[in-house]
Amino acid sequence: MGYEFNEKVIEHFENPRNVGEIEDADIVETVGSPVCGDMLTLYIKLKDDKVEDVKFKTFGCGAAIATSSIFTEMVKGKTVDEALKITSDVVVDALGGLPEKKVHCSLLAPDAFHNAIEKYKKEHDPKEQ
Amino acid sequence: MKRVYLDNSATTAVDRAVIETMLPYFDKAYGNASSFHSFGREAARALESARDQVATLIGAKPSEIYFTAGGTESDNIAILGIAYANRDKGNHIITSAIEHPAVLETCRHLEESGFKVTYLPVDIDGRVSLSDLRDAITEETILITIMHANNEIGTIQHVRDMGALARDRNIAFHTDAVQSIGKVPLDVEFSNIDLLSISSHKLHGPKGVGALYVREGTAITPVIFGGGHERGLRPSTENVPGIVGFGKACEIAHNRLDEDIEHMSSLRDKLIKGILDAIPKSVLNGPCSDRLCNNVNISFEAVEGEALILALDRVGIAASTGSACSSKKSTASHVLLATGLSEQMAYGSLRISLSRFTTEDDIGYVLEKLPPIVERLRSMSPLWKEE
């Protein structure tokens, strides 16, 4: 069956926030692949434990693009710990809901962010040095 | 907002003349065609006249046409019916990797009950090789089912040669002609076809009606029971208005076949050239020749199909893609993958399908709107590399 996106999803799809790359990003993390049909690269710049800047590039359906967009909007300026609390459920709620079969697309951005922070912490953990 | 419908392989607008022909059968000649009174006889006469119209379009005898509820049902009745009728002769079926799910899933169902199925590969154009088909035939083969034209990439198969091969080996030959009917000249005699599935709503008739052609003398076992309609092969009170509309749609298609083919081919070629010229890193999927006159299928590097369809829908253009991002996992078209296309390009496919009602204006509108949309999606794709 077909499905319908609400206006907010469409608005993010048509005018996505924070699309692009950050040249001097602290972390660049990619999840998914062209073989899976959706792929997201997240560029993150941290400052004093805060997400100073974040940008994304997404290859994926409308829901993947809209969730990437709103996710970056939501984490920008937050502390890393606050940002880590923005799960896919939070993203879906913020968008006012997604069609059932599109909910899985909202995992992309939070997954990328979690992986990114985990890697960053490992790399910068004094115990691991 | 301007709206342009270019998803005619999914379904078509019903022709006004078809609607007019159907109307009396809802509230005037509404009898049950099995009834022995004037209302019933009117309905029965209408059925037989529609049967003539359908038969004429494919070069069959009216007695070889069985009305069904559509292409999927025709495919099911044909494949299951031939399999069951020939169980004592053998248990092997040959089909192709790029069939419609109505054929593929019916074959898979038969595999579960002991039949063996060979899914023939296709070349880059989506064509089944005749020698592969010949090599796949065994003593056990009872059915060959290969679609006439592919619904996604428009490849027209050489059914006449396949039919000849099947006949030579005394094997039933079925073809799903749902996409080709009214767009390719087709004669079941000339093409050595034993069974053929067609659907009304793909050629400007109403939905919920189709037909199965079964060559006289072909052994087929019914798979639906109760009532004896359509000579026992498809019992159920006939959908008289729908069948009347289907008949009229076939008559119109028959009368203007050459004109329709010329019209659609010329717009198709203009659209293909326009898109490939305007958009770098775009490739045509499917063949350059022996291609359905209404089919355009193009992949755009680094762009995902569903996002493309959504963006086109926002400017009023209705098209489709072989990419389906649903439930847990995205899937790329089995047809495009079978032609050897990479996953990325298969996800980035756009199918634009025309009809006799498509205009130069419609094509112009697509050529105006599509390139900036592809550019915008590429600008946000991690797979896109600017040259």
Interface residues (C-beta under 8 A of the other chain):
Chain A: F5 I10 F13 E14 P16 V19 T30 P34 V35 C36 G37 D38 M39 L40 T41 F56 K57 T58 F59 G60 C61 G62 A63 A64 I65 K101 K102 H104 C105
Chain B: A302 V303 E304 E306 A307 L310 A311 R314 S323 C325 S326 S327 K328 K329 S330 T331 A332 S342 E343 Q344 Y347 S379 M380 S381 P382 L383
